[in-house]
């Protein structure tokens, strides 16, 4: 029953997933594609245990833009992080995470 979300600059609203932002419910990682100036700030991970009805916040993680103009590059690859076999009950929902990195 763990779920992951992120808060931006101590806002009470969670970072919304969209075409540039993705929160892995497997690892808790926040991925941001094509970083913009508006993305600069502090990000705080929130882990929620729905069974215990409790949430815990991690320390803020700052995101800054590089001043040297160099873009970070990732080798092209597909990230797949799910078990070799995934079981699901009939009629239930399942989420398999797969996304591409690279430039």
Phi, psi and omega in degrees: 000029177269142172224152184241142174210169182228144175249139179251125178051046177059021177291153178279348180265143178283152173299127182272133176288140178208202183291345179250342186240137181217131176252118178286123176276357175271315185250339186087356182293144172255125179248131178235123178264145175052065183304136179243164180304325181291348178276346183292133180156199181253132179246134180236126179280138177238122178252126182244131174257106185292330180291317180272354181054046180226149176234147178230136178256140174274181177286155178295142176244117182282142172243121178235157176272143177291138180270349183273358178077001180277131177269136173290146180233139173247141175293145179299127177199160175257126177266122177233121182227076172213159184300159179303322178234131177244128180255142178215143176283147178304132179087353180271171178254147179224144179236118177252128183262127177210126178211160186258140173244157174138172180226000000 
